Amino acid sequence: MDDVEVLLKELTEASGISGHETEVRRLVQNHLGPLGEISHDKLGSVICRKCGEKSEPKIMIAAHMDEIGFVVSHVTKEGFLRFAALGGWWDQVLLAQRVTIKTTQGDVVGTIGAKPPHLLSDEERRKLVEKNDMYIDIGATSREEVEKAGVGVADPILPTSGFTILANGRTYLAKAFDDRAGCALAITTMKRMVSISHPNTLFAVATVQEEVGLRGATTSVKVVDPDVAIVLEGTAANDMPGAGNEGHQVLKLGAGPVVTFYRQDMIPNHQLRSLLIDIAKREGIPVQIRADGRVRGGTDGAAIHLHGSGVPTVVLSLPVRYVHSHGAIMHRDDFDAAVELLIGAIRELDQKAVTGMTAW
């Protein structure tokens, strides 16, 4: 594995559901620490400041380090764990998946279960099993065994899924590409910028609690007080069978990062968006454009662009198949192109360019 693959493996395999980002925060901070001045907001977001040729404008590149997961909500007398979701899970991807419960006594492995098909009636077989009817089985036979294992109510639960390089060598399978891939983009870009001059001050921010309400973005943007922001995300690719693409653009793995022209939660700054597209054309960097209001969910940009009197903001995303599941897939070519596009944008975001983004 090369440096990027090692980084993606570290970040995606780390624990860090919303509100429990300690392990992944430590990794991110270790990588960013040698690259600039580290600070935090009071929720735990990591902020790395790197001075360029000028103190202003202040450029914020932000990615969230939390992942979706669960917490233990109840332990039955028979030793099964009921759970509550943190973040957006589609019920159909959960059954028979392994999970890890993080306890004060160490990790406990379990599987998400429900009534097996052998015991289902014909009517039950036709229905989608909902989260409320599922449970986590750690192999216990009583509540006392669960307690002895160290598991208790409110313990965090995360998906169990190792980072895997797939057959063509350029695609990767893992959990949490939303948004550890964005964190890896920010870290890789900051490492490259060590030897590249830039006419601004650069802030790489890894936010917390995005999946439950953009909370780290709301607090960290107050610390940075940026003049412009680029939000790094993992977005849903729709190049697979059954995605309902008739009349809609197909976002493909390997065709480049995605520049969003419209989202329900934020209309990106037109000039900043155009800057990214112009750089991509000039440098021959492949990009894809998303302007599809069908896509659900929000990004940290929704909070960042409303800070103060407003922050010119754009979302740059990596297309990912099967986001919010145990087995997401991304393409290395998209990652590499996004790094080049980010570096190009940072080098051009001087005071004149940023001022022009709000010159009405």
Secondary structure, DSSP 8 states (H G I E B T S, - for coil): --HHHHHHHHHHHS--BTT--HHHHHHHHHHHGGGSEEEE-TT--EEEEEE-SSS-SEEEEEEE--B-EEEEEEE-TTSEEEEEEES---GGGTTT-EEEEEETTEEEEEEEE---GGG--HHHHTS---GGG-EEE-S-SSHHHHHHTT--TT-EEEE----EE-TTSSEEEES-HHHHHHHHHHHHHHHHHTTS--SSEEEEEEES--TTTSHHHHHHHHHH--SEEEEEEEEE---STTS--TTS----TTS--EEES--SS----HHHHHHHHHHHHHHT---EEE--TT-----THHHHTTSTT---EEEEEEEEBT-SSS-EEEEHHHHHHHHHHHHHHHHH--HHHHHHTT--
